[in-house]
Amino acid sequence: MPRVKQTARVVDEDPADDSDNTHSGHAFDSDSDGAADVSQEYSIGFADSVPLPWVKPSDNKAVFTNPPLPKKPFSEHPFSGLLLNMDKTMKPGFDSIDCKVLGEFVAACIKKHLEKKGAPHLDAKNKEQREVFGTLYKHEDMSMQSEGTLCTLKDYMRLMIPLVIERIESDQSKLEEVTEETSDGSNVNIDSFKDLSDNKVKTELSEIEKEAWKLLHGAVVTYCANPVGTVAANDPADKQPLNYDQVFLRDFVPSALAFLLNGEGEIVKNFLLHTLQLQSWEKTVDCYSPGQGLMPASFKVRTVPLDGSNEAFEEVLDPDFGESAIGRVAPVDSGLWWIILLRAYGKLTGDYALQERVDVQTGIRLILKLCLTDGFDMFPSLLVTDGSCMIDRRMGIHGHPLEIQALFYSALRCSREMLIVNDSTKNLVAAINNRLSALSFHMREYYWVDMKKINEIYRYKTEEYSTDAVNKFNIYPEQIPAWLVDWIPDEGGYFIGNLQPAHMDFRFFTLGNLWTIVSSLGTSKQNQGILNLIEAKWDDLVGQMPLKICYPAIEGEEWRIITGSDPKNTPWSYHNGGSWPTLLWQFTLACIKMGRPDLAQKAVDLAEKRISADRWPEYYDTRNGRFIGKQSRLMQTWTIAGFLTSKMLLENPEKASLLFWEEDFEVLQNCVCMLNKSGRRKCSRFASRSQILV
């Protein structure tokens, strides 16, 4: 399909203002030979808390402006065009042909909603009608495809729902009746779209779900009478909670998503802002302080006497940056999870004003500065110590563990969306783009294994001293473990757990592999291969309780050397092959993205059979996840929240689409690495693009 370059100018004035106050220009493509001029002006608005972008397409140009709130009307229904794929960086994808069909679909949606309400036309005084039409689907970064107009309508309409169409008249208040029939609207399955204007989950809750919600709300921690998080576990029978009575950043993420999906955003906003304040606290271990951008692993609300008084008290937040943790390990993943949750909050609530605050923008930059600091490492992946993520005890993941790399990639993509680009951040944004390209290539090329790749490693030559070396990391074929030869299926594959010089950790780490899917760190083919492998090895990776944190467990002498004979990480227990129900929500999100909700539903049904009766354990032991973990805490909050989030995502897959990423073509185009000039191997980035673009 021919493409025509067109120009979009971003300005600040109202469309009625003809003055030219151009701030920046962006090019975008059109799939038509020339977009038809549209004489009328119209706006596509987001939630009320977000400034509305105005669109004025004419003379093959689109002019964007940000009028002040409240919403301004636009004239005529937008049958002649809609703006597609517009994100906060104002990089639109505009296609006049697709837009015409979408405009007709908009009209069909409006007509169908009116018929459901029993109203022949829009009533400006009808509050319920205004609420139905006054909300837009949350925008999701989704690149245009050219498989045909109708097959992509569902994806596009997840992004947007029509606002109330208002005629521009002198009073700018009269709502125009929308009754025009469309010729092609009947070809679109309107019933497949769910209304997102209602944030609350309306489906009837089962008894288990009701119990879970009661427990989740019971785990809420307040600070100065405001909710700020949830404790890690809330078992009244536990007389020695240790640090399970604290709010952990990584543990709160599934709780936050459950609250957001249920329309309870206040606790998440408070959590984000209060943990941001803790970021600037002084943190010292034995007279040494880590980087300023480090986020705490957890915090606790303590009550202390006010100015030494025994009668007056105040609440304070007491953070732990790793100085109290077992092993004194800094929580590398905390800052990454914080950035990911910040984006999710904006997507699910429409409150993008939070991420635009000066203190929040500063917090993002501090975390990125800590992660992007130059060092001695030759690889684009993050170098960390053992125990610096969910696996927070010695388990042989030091170096460049998959979990950290997948979360790092996700955080970089989030940051690029949320950072306000100006003179002070343009270098940072450039560094993010470079790192994204380098990291995606590195992971896709060197971490991915399937039957073909393992056979290639099996035939590796070693001690190659050349820029053209095939075995770049000097991996010895003898490192291929015996269990892997018979375990890897013919169809499917996965990303290995770690890669360093002369070392590949072939264990399957579930969280890291799921996040390569969610973030599109892997190619489309690789992402599908991971789910194929999980399905083929269901008994090993899911068993009787989803999901294994890693597979297989390390045993015998290897266990003694790697864990230091850790009594908590014995084989098939805790982090050493234990089954963690909290991973269920991430598995659900990955399955929905790849069009396999059946797999997620199967896992949820499996967990639902016993998780409540077992009193919501932290983890399960044995090879098949049959026993409750020997040191597992009960009433574990992220087990509860993970189950609830999975249920809601399956019931509202359109909301799940706000939480994952599609392939980033800018990353594909900005490949910053070069393989040898002989063309012996092609960069996987370009191969991946051919899998996605049709």
N, C-alpha and C positions, 0 to 999 in steps of 0.2 A: 504494500500500500504506500503510495507516495506521501512524503512528509514535507511540510512547508514551514520554514523558520518564521516565527513571528515574535514580536517584542511586547513585553509587559512592563509598564512603568508603575512604580509604587509611589504614591503621593499621599498627602495628609488631608487635602481639602475635601469638602463635600463634592459629590459629582456635579452639583449645580454650579460650582465655582470653576470658571474656565481658566483660572490662573494656573501657571505651570510651576509646580514646586516639586520637581523630581528629586527623589532621594537616591534611588538606585534602579538599575534596570536588570531584568532577567529575561533570558530567551526561553521560549517554550515551543513545542512542536505541535503541529496539527496534522491529523491524518487525512485531511482533505486538501484539494488543490488550492483552495482559497476559502476562508471562512466568510460566510455571508454577513454583511453588515447588519447590525441590530440597532435600530433607531431608538428603542426605549431603554431606559435605565432600570436595572433591577439589582437587588442585594440578596446575598445569601448569608444569613446570620447564624451565629453559633449561640451558645447559651447566653442568658442575659448578662452574666458576669464578665463576658468576653467582648471586647470591641468588635463591632461587626464589619467585615470587609465588604466594601461596595465594589460592584463590578460595572464597568461601562464598556462593553465591546462595540467597537465601531472602527471602520477603516482598517480592518485586520489588526487592531490593537485592543488590548484590554487594560484598563486603567483601574488600579486598586486604590481605594481611599478608606480611611478609618474615621467615620463620623462619630461624634460624641453620643453616648447613650442618652436617652433611651432609643429603642429601635426606630429607624426611619422607614417609611413605606417604599415600595417600589411599584411601578406601573406595569400593568399587563402581566398575565401569567407567563413564566419564562419558557414558552413552547419553543422558541427559536434558539435556545441555548442554555446550558448550565456550565458552571466552572467545575472541573473535575480535578481531583488529586491536588488540591491546594493545601499546603501545609503552612506552618508558622514562618517558614523562610520565604514564603511567597513564590514558590516554584511550581507553577500550575502545569497541568497537562490539559490542553483544550482541544476538543474535537467537535466540529460543528455538526457532523452527521450523528455521532453518538449522542450529542447533547440534544438534538431535536427529539430523538426517541425517548431520552430521559425526561425531557420536558413533557412529553405526552404521558409518560409513566407517572410523573408528578400529578398531572391532572386526574389520572385514573385513581391514584391514591386518595386525593382530596375527595373525589366523588364517592369513593367507597366508604371513606370515613363518615361522610355526611349521611350516606344511606344507613350506616350502622346506628348513627345517632338519631335517625328519623327526622333529620332536618333538611328541608329542600334547599337551603342556602346558608351561607355563613351569617351568623348573628353576632354583631360586635359586642353586644351586652351579655352574651352567653359565655360565662367564665369557663365552663367545661370545654367548649369548642376552642376557645383561645388557648387553653392548656394543651389540647391535642395537637394543634397546628403550630404552637409557639416554640416547639423544641426541635432541634436538629439532631440527627444522629451524630454521635461523637466522630470526629474526623480521625481517620486512620491512614497512615502512610501506605498507599497501595498504588503500585505502578500500573499504567495502562497496559492492557493486552490487546492483541488484534486477532483474537480467535473468532470474532464476529460480535456484532453489537449485543444481541439478546443474551448470549451466554455470559456476558460480563455485567449485565444489569444488576444482578443480585449483589455482586461485590460492590458496585458503585453505590447502590442504594443503601448499603450498610453505612455509608459515609454521610448521607444527607437525607433529610426529610423536608418537605417544603414548609416554609414559614407561611403565616397568614399573608395572603396576597392583598395588598392595599393599593387602591387607586390614589395617585398623587393629585390631590385636589387642594383647594385653598385651605381647608381646615386640616388636611392630612390625617383624617381620623376615620373616614367612612370605609368600611370593608366592602370590597367588590364581590359580588356573587360569582362563583366559579361553576359554570354549568356546561361548558363546551365539551362535546363528545370528541373522543379521539379515535383515530382509525386503527391504530396498532396496539392500543392499551390492552385489548383482550388477549393478546399474545403473551402477556407477562403474568406470571403467577403471583399476584399481589398477596395472596394468603400466606405465602412463604415468609413474609416479613413480619416481625413482631414489633409492636410499638415500644419504643425506648423512652417515651416521655415520662413513664412511671418508673421511678427508681426502685420502688419496693417490689419484692418478690411476691407475686399474687397467688402462686400455686399453693394448693393445700399441703401443709407440712405433715410428714409422717411423725409418729411418736418419737422415733429416734432423732429426727431433725429438731423437734421441739425440745427434747432433752439437750441436744447439742447446743442450741441457741441459749438455753438457760445456763448451761455451764460456761459458755463463752462470755456471756454478759457478767456472770459471777466472777470471772477472772480479770475483769477490768480494774486497772489501777488508776486512782485519781491523784491529781496534784493541784492543790489550791482549789479544790472542788470541781476541777475539770478533768475529764478522762484523757489519759496520756499513753495508754498501752495496756497490755495484758501480761500477767505473770506467766512464766514458763510452764508451771504446773500448779494445780490448786487442789491438792488432795488433803482434806481435813485430817485424815488419819496419819499423815506424814509428820512425824515429830521432829525430823531433822531435814528441813528442806534444802540445806546448803544454799546454793545460789539459784535454785529453782523458783524462789519467790521474787526474782528480779525480772525486769522487762528486757529481753534480748532483742537486738535489732533484727537478726535473721529470723528468729522465732516469731516475731510479730507480723512478718510479711503476709502469711496466709490469713492471720486474724484481720489484718488491715483490708485485704481483698474481700473477705467475707462481709465486713462492715460496709465497704464501698458498694459491693453488689447489692446490699440490702438497703442502700440509701442512707447509711449512717457515716457521714464523712467527717464529722467534727473530731472524733477521736484520732483519725488518721492525720488530719491537719495539725492537731496539737502535738502529736508524736513527732511529726517531721520538724516542727519549729523548735520543740524543746531539745531534741537530740542535736539539732543544728547549733543551739546555744552551747551544748556540751562539747562540741567540736573544738572550741577555742580555749577550753580549760587546759591548765598546765598538767602534763602527764609525765611522770618521771619514774624510772626504775633504776635503782642504784646510781643515782646522780646523772643519769642519761635520759634525754627526752627525745621521743620520736618526732616525726614530721607533724607540722601544725594541722594538716588536713585529716589526720586520723580520727575516725569516728569510734565511739566506744562500743565494746562488745555488748554491754548491758548497763542498766542503771536501776537504782532503787530509790524509792521515796522514803526519806527518813524524817522523823520528827525530832527536832533538837530544841533545847531551851533558847529563848530569845534573849540575847545579850547577857547570858549568864544567869538569867532569872529562872527560878524553879516553878513559877506560876504561869508565865507566858511562853508559848511555844510557836515554832514556825516549821513549815515543811521545806525540805531541801532535796535536791536531786543529787544522788551520790553515784557517779559513773565509774565503770571499770573499763579501762583501756587495755587490759591484759596484765596489769601489774598485780592483780589478785588471782588471775586465772591459773589453772593447773598447767605448769610448764612455762608460765609467763610469756605467752605467745600473743603478739599483736593480732587483732581481728582484721585481717586484710579485707575480708568480704563484707564487713559492716558498711563501709562507705559505698561499695558497689550496690548493695541491696538498697541503701538509702536513696541513691539516684534512681534506681529502677522503680521504687515505690513512689517517688515524687512524680515521675512521668505517669504512672498508673493512676495516681490521684487526679491529675489533670484530665486524663482521658475519660475517667469514669464519672467525674463530677462536672466537668466543664469549667472548673475554677483554675484557669491558667494564670490568673493574677498572682497566685502564690509563687509559682516558679519564676515569675518576673520580678519579684522583690529583690532589692539590692543585697540583703543579707543571704538570701537563698542563692542568688547568682554567685556570690562570693564563696559560699560553701561548696558549690559545684566546682568552681575553679580550684579551690584548695585541694579537694579530693583528686582532681585530675592532675594537678601539679605533683602530688605525691606519687601518682601512678606513672606519669610520663617523664619523670626525672631521668636524665641520662645516667647510665652506669657502665659497668664493664661487660654487661651481657651482650652477646652477639645476636640474640633472638628477640623478636617483637613480643613474645609472651612474657608475662610477669614472673619474676623469680621470687619465690616465697619460701618460708621455713615450713617444717612439718606442723600440722595442727592449726593452720591459719584460716580455716573455713569451717563448714559444717562438721567435717572430720577434724575435731579439735584436740585429738590425742595423737600420739606417735603411731603412724600407720604407713610410713614409708612414702609419703606423698610430697616430700620436700622437692624443690626444684621448680618445675613448671606444670603443676597439676591441672588437669582438664577443667575441673570445677571453677577454679579461679579464672582461667582463660575465657570460658564461656560467659561468666558474669562480667568480666572486664569488657569483653566485646559488647555485651548488652548495655553496660553503663556508658560506653563510648557512644553508642548509637542514641541512647537517651539524651546524653549531654549535647550532642550535635543538634538534636531537635529543640532543646530547651534554652541553650545559651543565646543570649542577645548578642548579635554580632556588631561590634563597633571597633574602634581603633585599639582598644585595650584587650580585645578578645580574638581579633582576627588571626593572630599567630597561633593561639591555642586551638582555634577551629582548624587551622591548616595542619597542626600537629595531630589532631584527632583523625582527620581524613587520611593522613599518611599512615598512622598506626592501624586504622581499620583495614586498610588495603594490605598492609604487610602481615597483620595478624590473621586475616581471613585466608590469605594464601598459605601461610605457614601451617595453619591448623588443617586445612583441607588437603594439603600436599603430604604432610609428614605424620599427622596423628591418625589419619583414617586407615583402617585395615578391613579387608574382606578376604575371601578365599584367594583371589588373584594376587592381592598385595602380600599376603603371608607367604604364598609360594615364591613371590619375587624376593622377599627377605630371605627365604630359605636358600636361595641361590646367590645371595650376596657375596661379592668379593670384599675382602677387608684390607685395611692398611692402604687405602687409595689416597695418594697425595696429588690432588689435581682439582682445578676449578670445575672440571667436567665429571667429577666423581659421581657415581650412581649412589653409592652408600655414603652419603654426606656425613652421617653421624657415627660412622664406623661401628655399626651394629653387627654383632657376631650372631650368625644363624643359630648357634647353640642356645641363644637366649629364648628362642621360641619355646614356650612351655608345652609339656606333653599333653596337658588337658585341652589346650587350645586347638590342637591338630584335629581332634575328633569333635570338638564342640562347635566350631564356627560353621554355620549353615552355608549351603551353596548360594542361597539368595540372602542378601543382607550383609550388614557389617556394622562397625561402630568406631568411635574415636577412642584411642587408647588412653590410659590414665595419666601418662607422663612421658616426656621425651627429654633426654639429656645425652651428652656425648657417651657413646658406648652403652646406652641404657634405654630400653623401652619397657614401660610398665604395661603389660598386656591385660591387666584386670579391667573389667567393665565397671565403670563408675556411673551410676544411674543419673544423678543430678546433673553432672556435666553433659552427658549425652542428651538429656531432655532439653537443656538450655541451648545446646547447639541447634536443636530444632526450633525452639521458640524464637531465638534471635536471628535465625537464618545464618548462623556461622557456617553451617554445613550447606552444601549444594542441595537442590531439591531431591536429587537422586540419593545422596547420602542420608538426608533426613528420612526419606521413605525407607531406606535400608535399615536404619536403626529400629523403626517400628516393626519391620519385617523380622528382624532378629529377635526382638522382644516377644513377638507372637510365636516364633518358631521355638524359642527357649522359655516358654511361659512357665513351665514347672520349675525351672531354675531361678528365674528372675522375679517371678510373682509368687508361685507356690500357693500356700493357703492364706497368705496375707501380703498384699502389695505394700512396698516393693523393696527388693534388695538394695541396700545402699551401695554395695559393690559385690562383684562375683569374679572368681570364687574367693573363699576365705583363705587366708594364709595359715599354714599349720606347721607343726613340728619344729625343726630347727630354724626354719625360715621365720616362723612366728616369734621365736625367742630372740632372734637377731634383730628383726625389724621393729617389733613393738617393745623390746626390752622386757619380755615376759609380762606384759600388761594383763593383770587379772580381770580387767573389765572387757578387754578386747580379745577374749579367747575365741577360737574358731567358731564361726556362725553365730556370733553374738555382738551386740552393739555396733561399732563401726566396722567390725571384721566380718562382714557377711550377714549382719542382722537385717531384719525387715522393718522398714520405717513407713507407717501409714501416712505420715505427713507428705511424702513424695507423691501422693495420689493426685493432688491438685496440679502439680507440674506435669505429670503424666497426662492428665485430662486436657490441659491446655495444649500440649504437643499433639495429642491425638486429634483434637478439634481442628487445629491448624492444618494437619495433613489429611483431613477428610476421613478420619477413622474414629468417630465417636463411639462406635460399637466396641472397640477395644477398651476405651475408658469406662464405658458403662459396665462391661464385664468385670473390670477391676473394682469399681465402686460397689457393685452387687456382692462381690466376694467379701469385701471389707465389711459391708453392712450386716452380714450374717452374724458376726461375732464381736465387732469392735465395741459396741455399747455394752454387751454382756460382760466383756472383759474389762470394763471400766476405763476405756480410752487409753490404752498403754502407750508409752513413749516409743517402744520398739518390741519386736518379737525375735526369739532365738530359734535355733536349729536350721538345718538346710532348707526346709520347706516352710519356715515361719510358723511352726505349729505351737510353740510354747510362748507364753508371755516372757519377756526378757527377765533374766534373773535379777538385774538391778534396775529394771524399768520403772520409771515413775508412772503412777496412774493419774487420771484426770489431766493428761498432758494437753496443754492448750493448743499447740500447733497440730496435734493429731485431730482434735475436735475441729479446728478451723480448716484444716486441709480437707476433711470430709465434707464440711458445709460448702466450701468454695467449689469443690468438684461437682457437687449436686447442682449448685446454681449455674455453673458454667455450662453444664450439659443441658439445663433447662433454658439457658439464654446464650446460645452460641454466638449471637451477634455481639454480645458484650465481650466474649472471649477474643473476638477479632480486634478489640481495642488494646489487648495486652500482649499480642505477639507482633513480630515484624515480618514483612515480606522481604524478598531479595532487594538489596540496595544496589541499583545499577551504577550509581556514582562510584561506589567502592569497586565494582567490577572494572570500570573504565580507568580507574586510577591505580592500576597495578604498579606498585613501586619496585617490584623485584624483577629480575631478569634471570631466566634459566639460560642454559648454554645456547650459543648462537647457532648451533648446528640444527636446531629444531628437533632434536631427538625426542623431547617431551614438550607438551603444551602446558601452559599455565592453566590450572584447574579453574581459575576464575573465569576465563573465556569459555572453557568447556561448560561451566555451570550456566553461563548466560545462554548458551545454545539450548540448554535443557529447559529454560524458562520462557524465553522469547520464541514464539511460534511464527 
